[in-house]
């Protein structure tokens, strides 16, 4: 990879979750980096003009601390390519880009911009998706808004704001709920946007060579069928939008003792599951199967990642995807004595877990 790629971070989160507070903190902290912030201009609160030099009609505003702020007038692609062009010409100086999405936005298409468009891919490197969750209002938002659940599914890192406004058991329950939707993303409770810069940048969430972070407890829990067995399928094909995630039909929850042990009142449509195997994959079969799965379920597949043991290769194969876009790469060699094991994690909306697991099983040598 050339030195010149500009790292990009997508910041997402529901209205009032504190994205602007976090951004202000990042922009004013003296970390010696110049940041370009791209805001969807219909955001609930724009970055205060006090950090900006002047309020003009310009799309791109230079800030007093050397950062740059810009609102999206056309589409994201155009804005990104404008910024990169100005940087190449020496008209603007910045080290990285943060894209703040509006509260209801789906970060998927924003992330896909970095993979689909050659010009953008030659200038930028997508680093990670950060999701802010407001502890006080999260449960209600997650129950009623699929966008909020999607934002959690997409995240590489989750910040829980306003945790001081609710009691500790409520924060724990929220963390547990989020963990089931997305076991990959570390969670941090934060106060008023006070987040160490190390938790915000260079997380390498989209770096194919990064190790696959899945909490080992999640994997063991998962192997005991702890996934609520996809109750939602009886409710027609429309997903759960019309059916709020935790309204169990009478007696439905009673079939699952693990609901009681985990205090799981919620059966969210965004779920994750993992696949592990010590047998090698048959490369052609796996490629065909994943290709067909992505064709059918792509819109409902939020994030998926894996480290794979492929027949005939002495190197790990790492793969990941967002929606229909999937990429893979040769990783490091398996070390002598290292257990050759494939691990994959899928995060999506009402994905047919059994079909996927059986299909993957069928691709093993």
Phi, psi and omega in degrees: 000136182288152179301333194281001183289139182267120180291141181235140179236135176257126181250120184227166181157158186285163181310133176078008182279351175104021181299318183293321177300315180296318180297317181300319181298314181297321183287329185266343180294136183276084181250009175070016177245142175262128187244137171258126179254129175251121181250139166289120196290347176269031177295159184291329180210120180281160177302132187304145182290349180294331176278343181273151181292312182206155175268110180235180176272003180299148175283327183245124184243131177276134180263163183297332181268016176089352176280172182233141177233140180211145180257149181277113176264314177264224179260172185301318180307308183299316181299314180297317183289326174300311182300315182296320180296316180295326180291318179298322182281356181081010179280334179228147176236120175206154185260333183204168182236139171240127178253118179263116180272160177288164186305329185260003188287149172269118183290350184304303181298329177296314179296321183295331178308325184284342181259329191276330190258118185300318184297318179293318182296333179282341182254329189237156174233116179290122183270305182193165174250123178253134179240128176262136181234129181272113187301326185289322186250001189300315186300314180297319181293318181292327179292322192254340187239115179296329180302321181293322179291320178300317183301326177290318180299327183281341196290145167265337183210135182240129176250127178259114182262165176060027180294338180286349182269353179232164183281162186302316179300326180293320178295318179298317181297320179296316180298320181294318180298315181296321182300325180288329179283323184212093182283348184281330193269123174297147180245137176230131171276132184231152178248124174046043174074010180278092183235128177299139186301332180296337179274356188251322186244160177055045179273344177056040180295333181254009181283119184296336182272354180294148182289154185279111183271103171229133179297123182302329178296324180298318183295320182288318178302318184296322184290346175268023174072027184274068179224018179060013172046041171044059179305330198296344190294340180286350190264035178080182189266000189278016185071199183258011188304319185277343189244106185297141196305334189246013177277083180293144170295155182307130175080351186297317184291337187292341180288350189237094183302333182294340175299318183293313185296327183260009183050045185269093178278347192252136170240083186286149179282340174273118183223165177231153170210159185239156175232133177227143173205146176268352177271150182284154174274148172274112192305312184294318180297316182296317182298316178298314184295311181297321179302316183288323179299315182294324177299316186279313190253002185316311182299334181265355179270116184274294178226142173213146186210157175196157169241121193241144173260109184256137177302134175083001179240135178269006180243152175292146172249127180251137180220157177200163178201163174229121183051232184279352186267124184230139177225151175219166188203153174281128179264198181292165176292150171293134181284153176302132179081354179284141179288120180281104184226134174271139176225132176224149173228137180239133176235124183195183183260114178048045178287145180281087185310312186295319179299316182293314182295317179296318180298317180295318178304320181289348180266359182281151180289000000 
